Amino acid sequence: MNTRKLKFSRSFRSDLFFPLFLTVCILGLIFLSVPSGSMFGSEVDWLCQHVAIADYMRKQFLSSGSLVPDYMHLGGGGSFFNISYYGFLRPDVLLSCFLPHISTAVILQIYAIAEILAGTWLLYFWLRRKHIRAFCCFAASFLYGCSGCMFQAHRQIMFVNFLPFLLLTFFAADNLCKSANRRKWLPHFGLTAGFFMILIHSFYFFPACFVSVSLYLYFQLKTHTRSEKYLLWKKYLFSVALSLLLSMVLLFPTALAVLETRKSVRAATFLEILAPNLTMDSILYSPYGCGLSLICLYCLFLSIRRRKTRPFSLILLCLLLFDICYWILNGTLYVRPKCLIPFLPLILWMTALTIEEILSKQIQHSLPLALVCLVPVLIQCLVKKPGYWPFMFLDALFLLLFVLQELYLADKCKPLSALLCSMVLFITPGLLYLSTSQTEQFPSLKDSGSFTATEINTLCPDSDSRMDILSRPMTSTNYVYTGTQKKSSVYSSVSNYRYSQLFYDILKMPVSIRNRVALNADANPFQEYLMGVRYIQTNTGKIPTGYRILAEKNEQVLAENDQVLPLAYGSTALISEESFDQLSYPENLDTIVSRTIVSNPEKETAYTSQMKSCTLPSDLFRQNAPSTEKTDKKKLPFTVKDQVLLLFFHVEHQGAQDVSITINGIRNCLSGADAPYPNGNAEFTYLLSSPEAFDTLRIKYSAGDYKLSNIRAYLLPVSAIHNPGVVPFHSSDLGDSAGNVLLKGSLNMDQDGYFVTSFVWADGYTAFVDGEKVTPECVNKSFLGFPIKKGAHEITVKFHAPGKTAGCVISLLALIYLLFCGCLVIRRASSTGSL
């Protein structure tokens, strides 16, 4: 009895000390990785997508009063479920709605750090339940906390934010194996809750999580009888299916939104799909894989030698080694190892088990296997940046010394053995974590000093117009000051392909980054006029023509152009889509802002493009790229006044690195050959204008191997950016009961024409003229419109997200069923006295 109490006391002290010490270690690493005065986040993906969209969700929830809105006003409008991937119904986003005075960025940072700590604790106690000694559980949990994929906690947060719930699902899988209740119609509540939380946090990783848990469960059930396996698998699959049904409020409308999009992804070749990944960046070092150190790969090899763990470890190794596994788990989109992050707990389980057997002398080291582990390190050194090399070599060196010392000197020098073990398990993983963090661009805690929401509401009172931010196109693409603010820009993995084609292929917006997924705002008089961008926030030297300054603050200006098109209007100046498609660029550019493009107009209004070609000096641009980044200042042979100068040229480049050219603050980029989402932007276009006359170009060239050709220039008078057939639409105040009503008002047409909006065309719109439903159609290549007869009319336009009602009904029915099952279980437990 005393021996049992002593063992319990030691176990209790270990399970108290190690998690607390683990917390100190992980918080210390986070503190050391983030520069002083910076946030735990990334300047690009984290700040411009995850924080900005979560903040938009909060403002939209608060302004609409609905946790499940239908419509969003980013990117010209569309289904709110276009941005659901970024945290819709996630706990931290929902919490931010109840704490509106706390910055969304602060809440997301606290949640991310809390999830890292929770994951380390859960892994520790999950491994302890398997009767692995406390030190080995601590080592595996430390490896989890400083794994390279945790880099994504401050960048692409949905790559890792599901991991604590995946670990809870492993707990639930263990409980399922011991479950006495075999009723297949009764779900396992832990499994249902675990998978539901995974879906809410990151539905993209759900398939890989399902495979990971299913693989684990398959080997856990090997000792059960055939009938028990059958019943438990039924219960498991039923529980997973119920979690999917509970998530239909998110999944169903999101799936329909995704089906409306087209994404430019570099397709994997047949050889890439079938090739093995000899770098093993699926498990080693990379923040876009598991990001573990060499000891984990070595332990996985050793576990293959054990008969008991051989089949399981071989499957893990195949998943890590063969690209076809990544391709399948990524939904055949591309070959990238990020989909293997859900297998991180299983790899660390094998690591902890192997370390325990090494320390207890149940298994011998293998020098050949240690040498095999060096192969991917050497291959990675050929492809990774030199900054990683010292830490990778250090990791390999310590592993070799640890193996050699254990093989030949273990009994003679135990302190050295302990030191090398600590180096392999703790020092090199910590150094690798810190070195990976050094590649991050952490945003500053200091406020940029831009305008406040109160200033914006005062200076920009017209909520029926759009406002874009040109000064910080990446970080401000999704940022809004208020929940009712409308924008033409959006950066989301799901966006409307019609609008993207209009944005880049017709309006020729500059492609400023290496993909065309982001629709970033920039100076373009044609886009601003067509999209009704009445207000802009920009740098003092980057004000497009037609805008007047309203206010200045810290080298930022707020400007207004009240001559842009309204969001909704009647139009009598029409041109057929067939006629427009016959026009070449750039003649189609001023045509689209001077006429309304419809499918079959009863009467077309003729228009002749006013674009005039102009001659440029032969030495205006460098024909060959400079070896280093260069800036030129060139004089034009003419002065641009009350005109728009259009410049474009072809860029020939086939290198791996991106190239870019910036002219008067407008940047164009062509992505390199290694870009996962290539932008294909070989034609650089610049639409230059200013309220003041100018005759100088400030040109900044990036270094690289590229050539310029087919350089052309055109001039267009600003007066040509005008639609003469606009009939004003008088909007009614929708009030607080707007619901899914986007527009409501009156229109008086002097002749037959079209009702036109700049709401991006998508499924889900319904329109009413004088109370009668009409059929909407796509106008101006991308927007909602419909024919309208001469006379006065009352018009209403509504939007209902496709699939939202069905998704809500399915989720509600699943929730009712789950509550019924819960009540039944509680009742039975209370009747038997086991509650």
C-alpha positions in Angstrom: 0.0 0.0 0.0 2.8 2.4 0.9 4.6 1.5 -2.4 1.4 2.3 -4.3 1.0 5.7 -2.5 4.7 6.5 -3.2 4.3 5.7 -6.9 1.1 7.8 -7.0 2.9 10.7 -5.3 5.8 10.6 -7.7 3.5 10.4 -10.7 1.4 13.3 -9.4 4.5 15.5 -8.8 5.8 14.7 -12.3 2.5 15.4 -13.9 2.4 18.8 -12.1 6.1 19.7 -12.6 6.5 18.8 -16.3 3.4 20.7 -17.7 4.4 23.8 -15.6 8.0 23.6 -16.8 6.7 23.0 -20.3 4.6 26.2 -20.1 7.6 28.2 -19.0 9.8 26.8 -21.9 7.2 27.4 -24.6 6.4 30.9 -23.4 10.1 31.6 -23.2 10.6 30.5 -26.8 7.6 32.7 -28.0 9.0 35.7 -26.0 12.5 35.2 -27.6 11.1 34.7 -31.1 9.0 38.0 -31.2 11.0 41.2 -31.5 10.4 43.9 -28.9 7.5 46.1 -29.8 6.0 43.6 -32.2 2.9 41.5 -32.4 2.8 37.7 -32.5 1.8 37.7 -36.1 2.8 38.2 -39.7 2.7 41.5 -41.6 1.2 39.8 -44.7 -1.0 36.7 -44.3 -1.9 37.1 -40.6 -2.5 40.8 -40.6 -4.1 41.4 -44.0 -6.2 38.2 -44.1 -6.8 36.5 -40.7 -6.9 39.6 -38.5 -8.5 41.9 -41.0 -11.2 39.4 -42.0 -11.9 38.4 -38.4 -12.2 42.1 -37.6 -14.6 42.5 -40.6 -16.7 39.6 -39.3 -17.0 41.2 -35.9 -18.0 44.5 -37.3 -20.4 42.9 -39.7 -21.9 40.8 -36.9 -22.3 43.9 -34.7 -23.8 46.1 -37.5 -26.2 43.5 -38.9 -27.1 41.9 -35.5 -26.7 38.4 -37.1 -24.1 35.8 -36.4 -24.9 34.3 -39.8 -25.0 37.2 -42.3 -25.8 36.6 -46.0 -23.8 39.3 -47.7 -20.4 40.9 -47.4 -19.4 44.2 -49.0 -15.7 43.3 -49.6 -14.5 42.9 -53.1 -17.6 44.5 -54.7 -19.9 42.2 -52.6 -20.9 38.6 -52.6 -21.8 35.7 -50.3 -20.5 36.1 -46.7 -19.4 32.5 -47.0 -16.7 33.5 -49.4 -14.7 34.4 -46.3 -15.9 31.7 -43.9 -12.6 29.9 -44.3 -11.0 32.6 -42.1 -12.9 31.9 -38.9 -16.6 32.0 -39.2 -18.1 30.8 -35.9 -14.6 30.2 -34.5 -14.5 30.7 -30.7 -12.0 33.6 -30.8 -14.0 35.4 -33.5 -17.2 34.9 -31.5 -15.5 36.1 -28.3 -14.4 39.3 -30.1 -18.1 40.1 -30.7 -18.7 40.3 -27.0 -15.5 42.3 -26.4 -15.8 45.1 -29.0 -13.4 47.4 -27.2 -10.5 44.9 -27.3 -8.6 44.8 -30.6 -9.3 41.7 -32.7 -5.5 41.3 -33.2 -5.1 41.1 -29.4 -7.8 38.4 -29.0 -6.3 36.3 -31.9 -2.8 36.5 -30.4 -4.0 35.4 -27.0 -6.0 32.6 -28.5 -3.1 31.4 -30.7 -0.7 31.2 -27.7 -3.3 29.6 -25.5 -3.8 26.9 -28.2 -0.1 26.2 -28.4 0.1 25.7 -24.7 -3.2 23.7 -24.6 -1.8 21.4 -27.4 1.4 20.7 -25.4 -0.5 19.9 -22.3 -3.0 17.7 -24.1 -0.2 15.8 -25.9 1.6 15.3 -22.6 -1.5 13.8 -20.8 -2.5 11.8 -23.9 0.9 10.1 -23.9 0.8 9.7 -20.1 -2.5 7.8 -20.5 -0.5 5.3 -22.6 1.8 4.7 -19.5 4.8 6.4 -21.1 7.3 7.8 -18.5 6.8 11.5 -17.7 10.2 12.6 -19.1 9.5 11.1 -22.5 6.0 12.7 -22.6 7.6 16.0 -21.7 10.2 15.6 -24.5 7.5 14.8 -27.1 5.4 17.8 -25.9 8.4 20.1 -26.1 9.0 18.9 -29.6 5.4 19.7 -30.4 5.6 23.2 -28.9 8.7 24.2 -30.9 7.9 22.3 -34.1 8.3 24.3 -37.3 4.5 24.2 -38.1 3.9 26.3 -35.0 5.3 29.1 -37.1 1.8 29.1 -38.7 0.3 30.2 -35.3 1.4 33.7 -36.3 0.9 33.4 -40.1 -1.6 30.9 -41.7 -3.3 30.2 -38.4 -5.8 27.6 -39.7 -2.8 25.3 -40.4 -2.5 24.6 -36.7 -5.4 26.0 -34.8 -7.3 22.7 -35.0 -4.5 20.7 -33.3 -5.7 20.9 -29.7 -9.1 19.7 -30.8 -7.5 16.9 -32.8 -5.7 15.8 -29.6 -9.1 15.9 -27.8 -10.4 13.7 -30.5 -7.6 11.2 -29.9 -8.7 11.1 -26.2 -12.2 10.4 -27.4 -11.0 7.6 -29.7 -9.3 6.0 -26.7 -12.6 6.2 -24.7 -14.5 4.7 -27.7 -12.3 1.7 -27.6 -13.2 1.2 -23.9 -16.8 2.1 -24.3 -19.4 -0.2 -22.8 -22.2 1.3 -24.8 -22.3 -0.5 -28.1 -25.5 1.2 -29.5 -24.5 2.3 -33.0 -27.3 4.9 -33.2 -26.0 6.7 -30.1 -23.1 8.9 -31.0 -19.9 9.2 -29.1 -20.2 12.8 -27.8 -16.4 13.3 -27.5 -15.8 12.3 -31.1 -18.6 14.4 -32.4 -17.5 17.5 -30.4 -13.9 17.0 -31.4 -14.5 16.7 -35.2 -17.1 19.6 -35.0 -14.4 21.9 -33.5 -11.9 20.8 -36.1 -14.4 21.7 -38.8 -15.2 25.1 -37.3 -11.5 25.9 -37.0 -10.2 24.6 -40.3 -12.5 22.5 -42.5 -9.7 22.3 -45.1 -7.7 20.0 -42.8 -10.7 17.8 -41.8 -10.0 15.0 -44.4 -6.4 14.6 -43.1 -7.6 14.7 -39.5 -10.2 12.1 -40.3 -7.5 9.9 -41.9 -5.2 10.4 -38.9 -7.8 9.5 -36.3 -9.1 6.6 -38.4 -5.5 5.2 -38.8 -5.0 5.5 -35.0 -8.3 3.8 -34.3 -7.7 1.0 -36.7 -4.6 -0.1 -34.8 -6.2 0.5 -31.4 -9.0 -1.9 -32.3 -6.7 -4.7 -33.4 -7.2 -6.6 -30.1 -11.0 -6.4 -30.2 -13.2 -9.1 -31.5 -14.7 -8.9 -35.0 -18.2 -8.1 -33.8 -16.8 -5.4 -31.4 -14.8 -3.8 -34.2 -17.9 -3.7 -36.4 -20.0 -2.0 -33.8 -17.3 0.5 -32.8 -16.5 1.4 -36.4 -20.2 2.0 -36.9 -20.4 4.2 -33.9 -17.2 6.1 -34.9 -18.4 6.8 -38.5 -21.9 7.8 -37.2 -20.3 10.2 -34.7 -18.1 11.8 -37.5 -21.2 12.1 -39.8 -23.1 13.8 -37.0 -20.3 16.4 -36.6 -20.5 17.1 -40.3 -24.3 17.6 -40.1 -23.8 19.9 -37.1 -21.4 22.0 -39.3 -23.7 22.3 -42.3 -24.5 25.9 -41.3 -20.9 26.5 -42.3 -20.1 23.8 -44.8 -23.0 23.7 -47.2 -23.2 27.4 -48.1 -19.4 27.5 -48.2 -19.2 24.6 -50.6 -21.7 26.4 -52.9 -19.6 29.6 -52.7 -16.4 27.6 -53.6 -18.1 26.0 -56.6 -18.6 29.5 -58.1 -14.9 30.3 -58.0 -11.9 29.4 -60.2 -8.5 29.3 -58.7 -5.2 29.7 -60.5 -3.0 26.9 -59.1 0.2 25.5 -60.6 -0.9 22.0 -61.6 1.3 19.2 -60.4 2.9 17.1 -63.1 2.6 13.4 -63.3 6.2 12.9 -62.3 5.8 15.3 -59.3 2.8 13.2 -58.1 4.6 9.9 -58.3 8.0 11.1 -57.1 9.2 10.5 -53.5 10.0 13.5 -51.4 13.7 12.9 -50.6 14.0 16.2 -48.7 11.5 14.8 -46.2 10.4 18.4 -45.5 7.0 16.8 -44.7 8.5 15.9 -41.3 11.8 17.9 -41.1 12.3 21.6 -40.4 9.8 23.1 -42.9 7.0 25.3 -41.4 4.8 24.1 -44.2 5.1 20.5 -43.0 5.3 19.0 -39.5 8.6 20.9 -38.9 10.2 18.4 -36.5 13.9 17.8 -35.9 16.0 14.8 -36.9 15.4 12.8 -33.7 11.7 12.3 -34.8 12.7 10.8 -38.1 15.3 8.6 -36.4 12.7 7.4 -33.9 10.3 6.6 -36.7 12.9 4.5 -38.4 13.7 2.7 -35.1 10.0 2.1 -34.5 9.8 0.3 -37.8 12.3 -2.2 -36.4 9.9 -3.1 -33.6 7.4 -5.8 -34.6 4.6 -4.3 -32.5 4.8 -0.8 -34.1 6.1 -1.7 -37.6 2.9 -1.6 -39.7 1.8 1.7 -38.1 5.2 3.3 -38.5 5.5 2.1 -42.1 2.2 3.7 -43.0 3.4 7.0 -41.4 6.6 6.8 -43.3 4.8 6.2 -46.6 2.6 9.2 -45.9 5.6 11.4 -45.2 7.7 10.1 -48.2 5.4 9.9 -51.2 4.1 13.0 -52.9 0.9 11.2 -54.1 -0.2 11.1 -50.5 0.1 14.9 -50.3 -1.7 15.2 -53.6 -4.7 13.1 -52.4 -5.0 14.7 -49.0 -4.8 18.2 -50.6 -7.8 17.3 -52.7 -5.6 16.9 -55.9 -5.0 20.7 -55.9 -1.2 20.5 -55.5 1.7 18.6 -54.0 2.4 20.3 -50.7 3.1 18.6 -47.4 1.1 20.9 -45.2 -1.8 18.4 -45.2 0.4 16.1 -43.1 0.3 18.4 -40.0 -2.6 16.4 -38.6 -0.3 13.4 -38.3 2.1 15.3 -36.0 0.6 13.8 -32.7 1.0 10.3 -34.1 4.7 10.9 -35.1 5.4 12.3 -31.6 3.7 9.3 -30.1 6.1 7.0 -31.9 8.9 9.4 -30.8 8.0 9.3 -27.1 7.6 5.5 -27.2 11.0 5.0 -28.9 12.8 7.4 -26.6 11.4 5.5 -23.6 12.7 2.2 -25.0 16.1 3.7 -25.7 16.4 5.1 -22.2 15.3 1.8 -20.7 17.7 -0.2 -22.9 14.8 -2.1 -24.5 16.0 -1.1 -27.9 19.4 -0.5 -29.4 20.6 2.4 -31.4 21.4 1.9 -35.1 24.2 3.9 -36.7 23.2 2.9 -40.3 19.7 4.4 -39.6 21.2 7.5 -38.2 23.3 7.9 -41.3 20.2 7.4 -43.5 18.6 10.3 -41.6 21.4 12.5 -42.8 20.4 12.1 -46.5 17.4 14.4 -46.4 19.5 16.9 -44.4 22.1 17.1 -47.1 19.4 17.3 -49.8 17.7 20.1 -48.0 21.0 22.0 -47.7 21.0 22.1 -51.5 17.6 23.7 -51.7 17.2 25.7 -48.5 18.6 29.2 -47.8 22.1 29.2 -46.1 20.6 30.7 -42.9 19.2 27.3 -42.0 22.3 25.3 -42.6 24.1 25.8 -39.3 21.1 24.6 -37.3 20.5 21.6 -39.6 24.1 20.6 -39.4 24.0 21.0 -35.6 20.9 18.8 -35.4 22.6 16.1 -37.5 25.9 16.4 -35.5 24.2 16.0 -32.1 22.1 13.1 -33.3 25.3 11.3 -34.6 27.2 12.0 -31.3 24.2 10.8 -29.3 24.0 7.5 -31.2 27.8 6.9 -31.2 28.1 7.7 -27.5 25.2 5.4 -26.6 26.7 2.6 -28.8 30.3 2.8 -27.5 30.5 5.0 -24.4 27.1 4.8 -22.6 28.3 2.8 -19.6 31.6 4.8 -19.2 30.2 8.4 -19.4 26.6 8.7 -18.3 26.8 12.6 -17.8 27.8 12.9 -21.5 24.9 10.7 -22.5 22.5 12.9 -20.6 23.9 16.0 -22.1 23.7 14.8 -25.6 20.2 13.5 -25.1 19.2 17.0 -23.9 20.9 18.5 -26.9 19.0 16.3 -29.3 15.6 16.6 -27.6 15.6 20.2 -26.4 18.5 22.4 -27.6 18.5 21.9 -31.4 14.6 21.9 -31.6 14.6 25.2 -29.7 17.3 26.7 -31.9 15.5 25.6 -35.0 12.2 27.2 -33.8 14.0 30.5 -33.2 15.8 30.4 -36.5 12.5 29.7 -38.3 10.8 32.6 -36.5 13.6 34.9 -37.7 12.2 34.6 -41.2 9.0 36.2 -40.1 8.1 39.9 -40.6 6.4 40.7 -37.3 4.1 43.7 -37.4 4.7 46.6 -35.0 2.6 47.2 -32.0 2.6 50.9 -32.7 -0.5 52.4 -34.4 0.2 53.5 -37.9 -1.4 56.8 -37.0 -4.0 56.7 -39.8 -7.6 58.0 -39.5 -10.0 56.8 -36.9 -13.5 55.4 -37.4 -15.0 58.6 -36.1 -13.0 60.7 -38.5 -14.0 58.5 -41.4 -17.7 58.6 -40.5 -17.5 62.4 -40.3 -15.5 63.0 -43.5 -17.1 60.2 -45.5 -20.8 60.3 -44.7 -22.1 58.6 -47.9 -22.4 54.9 -46.9 -23.8 54.1 -50.3 -20.4 54.6 -51.9 -17.2 52.6 -51.7 -14.0 53.5 -49.9 -10.7 52.0 -50.7 -7.3 52.2 -49.0 -4.4 52.6 -51.5 -1.6 53.5 -49.1 -1.1 49.9 -47.8 -2.6 47.7 -50.5 -1.7 44.4 -48.8 -2.4 45.0 -45.1 -5.5 47.2 -45.9 -7.2 45.1 -48.6 -9.7 43.6 -46.1 -9.7 46.3 -43.5 -12.8 48.3 -42.8 -13.4 51.1 -40.4 -17.1 50.2 -39.9 -19.3 47.2 -40.6 -21.2 49.1 -43.2 -18.2 50.2 -45.2 -18.1 49.0 -48.8 -14.8 48.2 -50.6 -13.8 47.1 -54.1 -10.8 45.1 -52.8 -10.6 41.7 -51.1 -7.9 39.1 -50.3 -9.6 35.8 -49.8 -8.9 32.2 -50.9 -12.4 32.2 -52.3 -13.4 35.1 -54.6 -15.7 35.7 -57.6 -13.9 34.7 -60.8 -16.0 37.1 -62.9 -14.9 40.0 -60.8 -11.3 38.8 -60.8 -11.3 38.7 -64.7 -12.9 42.2 -64.8 -10.4 43.5 -62.2 -7.2 42.2 -63.9 -8.0 41.3 -67.5 -10.3 44.3 -68.5 -9.7 47.1 -66.0 -6.0 46.1 -66.0 -5.4 46.7 -62.3 -1.7 46.2 -61.4 -0.8 42.8 -60.1 1.3 43.9 -57.1 2.0 40.5 -55.6 2.9 37.0 -56.8 -0.7 35.7 -57.1 -4.0 36.9 -58.5 -5.9 35.7 -55.5 -5.6 39.1 -53.8 -7.6 41.9 -55.5 -5.7 44.8 -54.1 -6.8 48.4 -54.5 -4.5 50.7 -56.4 -4.7 53.9 -58.5 -6.8 53.3 -61.5 -9.3 56.0 -62.6 -11.4 53.5 -64.7 -11.8 51.0 -61.8 -12.6 53.8 -59.3 -15.3 55.3 -61.6 -16.9 52.0 -62.5 -16.9 50.6 -58.9 -18.2 53.8 -57.3 -15.1 54.4 -55.2 -16.0 57.9 -53.9 -13.5 57.9 -51.1 -9.9 56.8 -51.0 -7.1 56.8 -48.3 -3.7 57.1 -49.9 -0.2 58.5 -49.7 0.3 62.2 -50.3 2.1 61.6 -53.6 -0.4 59.0 -55.0 -3.7 60.8 -55.6 -5.5 59.8 -58.8 -7.1 62.4 -61.0 -10.6 63.6 -60.0 -10.0 63.4 -56.2 -9.9 66.3 -53.9 -8.2 66.2 -50.5 -10.6 66.1 -47.5 -8.0 65.7 -44.7 -4.3 64.9 -44.2 -2.7 63.0 -41.4 0.8 61.5 -41.0 1.6 61.6 -44.7 -1.8 60.0 -45.4 -4.6 61.8 -47.2 -8.4 61.2 -47.3 -9.7 62.2 -50.7 -13.1 62.3 -52.4 -14.4 62.1 -56.0 -18.2 62.7 -56.2 -18.2 62.2 -59.9 -17.8 58.4 -59.8 -20.8 56.1 -60.7 -23.2 55.4 -57.8 -23.6 51.8 -56.6 -27.0 51.6 -58.4 -28.4 53.6 -61.2 -30.5 53.5 -64.4 -28.7 53.5 -67.7 -29.8 54.3 -71.2 -26.3 54.3 -72.9 -26.0 50.6 -73.8 -23.7 48.4 -75.8 -24.0 44.7 -76.5 -21.6 42.3 -75.0 -20.9 40.9 -78.5 -19.8 44.4 -79.7 -17.7 45.0 -76.6 -15.9 41.7 -76.9 -14.8 42.6 -80.4 -12.8 45.7 -79.1 -9.1 45.3 -78.4 -7.2 46.7 -75.5 -7.0 49.6 -74.6 -10.0 50.7 -76.7 -12.3 48.6 -74.5 -11.0 50.4 -71.4 -12.8 53.7 -71.8 -15.7 52.0 -73.5 -16.7 50.0 -70.4 -16.9 53.2 -68.3 -18.8 55.1 -71.0 -21.4 52.5 -71.8 -23.3 49.8 -70.0 -22.6 46.3 -71.4 -25.6 44.1 -71.6 -26.4 40.8 -73.4 -29.1 42.0 -75.9 -30.0 45.7 -75.8 -33.0 46.8 -77.9 -30.9 49.8 -79.0 -27.1 50.4 -78.9 -25.5 53.8 -78.3 -22.4 54.1 -80.5 -19.1 55.0 -78.9 -15.7 55.6 -80.4 -12.7 55.2 -78.1 -10.7 58.3 -77.4 -7.5 56.5 -76.6 -4.6 58.1 -78.6 -1.2 56.4 -79.0 1.9 58.4 -78.2 5.6 58.0 -78.8 8.1 57.4 -76.0 11.9 57.8 -76.1 13.7 54.6 -76.8 15.8 54.9 -73.6 12.8 55.6 -71.3 12.9 52.0 -69.9 15.8 49.7 -69.3 15.5 46.9 -71.9 17.5 44.5 -69.8 17.1 44.0 -66.0 19.8 45.4 -63.7 22.0 43.0 -61.6 20.8 44.8 -58.5 17.8 46.8 -57.5 17.8 50.2 -59.3 15.8 53.4 -59.4 15.6 55.7 -62.4 14.0 59.1 -62.9 13.0 59.8 -66.5 11.5 62.8 -68.2 8.5 62.4 -70.5 8.5 64.2 -73.9 5.1 65.7 -73.0 3.2 66.9 -69.9 0.3 64.9 -68.6 -2.5 67.3 -67.6 -6.2 66.4 -67.2 -5.3 63.1 -68.9 -4.6 59.5 -68.0 -1.3 58.1 -69.2 -1.5 54.3 -70.0 1.9 52.5 -70.2 2.3 48.8 -70.8 5.0 46.4 -71.9 5.8 42.7 -72.1 8.1 41.1 -69.5 10.1 38.0 -70.4 11.2 36.0 -67.4 11.6 32.3 -66.6 13.5 32.4 -63.4 12.5 31.1 -59.9 12.4 34.5 -58.3 9.7 37.1 -58.6 10.4 40.3 -60.6 8.8 43.7 -60.2 8.8 47.2 -61.6 7.3 50.2 -59.8 6.3 53.4 -61.6 5.2 56.5 -59.7 4.2 54.2 -56.7 2.3 51.7 -58.8 3.9 48.2 -58.6 3.6 45.3 -61.0 5.0 41.9 -60.2 5.6 38.7 -62.2 5.8 35.6 -60.1 8.7 33.2 -60.4 8.6 29.6 -61.6 8.3 28.2 -58.0 5.1 30.2 -57.1 2.3 27.8 -56.0 -0.3 30.3 -57.3 1.4 31.9 -60.3 0.0 35.3 -61.3 0.9 35.0 -65.1 1.3 38.8 -65.2 3.6 39.1 -68.2 2.0 42.3 -69.4 2.8 45.1 -66.9 0.2 47.9 -67.1 0.3 51.3 -65.4 -2.6 53.9 -65.4 -0.9 57.1 -64.3 -2.9 60.2 -63.4 -2.8 63.1 -60.9 -4.8 66.2 -60.0 -1.6 68.1 -60.9 0.2 68.1 -64.2 3.3 65.8 -64.3 6.1 65.0 -66.8 8.4 62.7 -64.8 8.4 58.9 -64.2 10.0 57.5 -61.1 10.9 53.9 -62.0 12.1 51.2 -59.6 13.5 47.9 -61.1 14.0 44.7 -59.1 17.1 42.7 -59.7 16.7 39.6 -61.9 17.0 38.0 -65.3 14.2 39.6 -67.4 13.7 41.7 -70.5 11.2 44.3 -71.5 9.6 44.4 -75.0 6.6 45.8 -76.9 6.6 49.1 -74.9 3.5 51.2 -75.7 1.8 54.3 -74.4 -1.6 56.0 -74.7 -3.2 59.2 -73.5 -6.9 59.6 -72.7 -8.7 62.8 -71.6 -10.2 62.5 -68.1 -13.5 63.8 -69.5 -13.9 60.6 -71.5 -14.3 58.7 -68.2 -18.0 59.4 -68.1 -21.3 57.5 -68.8 -23.8 60.0 -70.4 -26.8 57.8 -69.9 -26.9 57.6 -66.0 -30.4 58.0 -64.4 -30.2 58.6 -60.6 -31.5 56.0 -58.2 -33.1 57.4 -55.1 -32.3 55.1 -52.2 -34.7 54.7 -49.2 -33.3 54.3 -45.7 -33.3 50.6 -44.9 -33.1 51.2 -41.2 -32.2 48.5 -38.7 -34.5 46.0 -40.3 -32.7 45.7 -43.6 -32.2 42.0 -43.2 -31.0 40.7 -46.6 -32.3 43.7 -48.5 -29.4 45.4 -50.3 -31.2 48.1 -52.2 -34.6 49.7 -51.9 -35.7 52.9 -53.6 -37.2 54.6 -56.7 -36.1 55.3 -60.2 -37.7 57.4 -63.0 -36.5 56.3 -66.5 -37.0 58.7 -69.4 -36.7 55.8 -71.8 -36.3 52.0 -71.7 -32.9 50.9 -70.4 -31.3 48.9 -67.7 -31.1 49.0 -63.9 -27.4 48.6 -63.2 -25.4 48.0 -60.0 -21.8 47.4 -59.1 -22.7 44.5 -56.9 -20.7 41.5 -58.2 -22.8 38.9 -60.0 -23.4 35.7 -58.1 -26.1 33.2 -57.3 -28.5 34.4 -54.6 -29.8 37.7 -55.8 -33.6 38.4 -56.2 -35.0 41.6 -57.6 -38.4 43.3 -57.6 -39.7 46.1 -59.8 -43.0 47.6 -58.4 -43.5 44.5 -56.3 -43.1 42.0 -59.1 -40.1 39.7 -59.3 -37.8 40.1 -62.2 -34.9 37.9 -63.5 -31.5 39.5 -62.8 -28.7 39.1 -65.3 -25.0 39.9 -65.5 -24.1 43.3 -66.9 -20.8 45.1 -67.4 -19.2 41.7 -67.5 -19.4 41.2 -63.8 -22.3 42.9 -62.1 -26.0 42.6 -61.2 -28.6 44.3 -63.5 -31.8 43.8 -65.3 -33.9 45.5 -68.0 -36.3 48.3 -67.0 -39.1 50.1 -68.8 -39.7 53.8 -69.2 -41.4 55.5 -66.2 -41.2 55.7 -62.4 -40.5 52.4 -60.6 -40.0 51.1 -57.0 -37.0 48.7 -56.9 -35.9 46.2 -54.3 -32.8 44.0 -54.5 -32.2 41.2 -52.0 -29.5 38.6 -51.5 -29.7 35.3 -49.7 -26.6 33.2 -49.5 -27.2 29.9 -51.4 -27.4 27.0 -49.1 -27.7 29.0 -45.9 -31.3 28.0 -45.1 -30.7 24.3 -45.9 -27.4 24.4 -43.9 -29.1 26.0 -40.9 -32.0 23.5 -40.9 -29.6 20.5 -41.1 -27.5 21.8 -38.3 -30.5 22.5 -36.2 -31.9 19.0 -36.7 -28.5 17.5 -35.9 -28.3 19.6 -32.7 -31.8 18.6 -31.6 -30.9 14.9 -32.1 -27.6 15.4 -30.2 -29.5 17.1 -27.3 -32.0 14.3 -27.3 -29.2 11.7 -27.1 -27.6 13.6 -24.3 -30.8 13.8 -22.3 -31.3 10.0 -22.8 -27.8 9.2 -21.6 -28.2 11.5 -18.5 -31.5 9.9 -17.7 -30.2 6.3 -18.0 -27.1 7.3 -15.9 -29.2 8.8 -13.2 -31.6 5.8 -13.1 -28.6 3.4 -12.7 -26.9 5.6 -10.2 -23.8 6.0 -12.4 -24.2 9.7 -13.0 
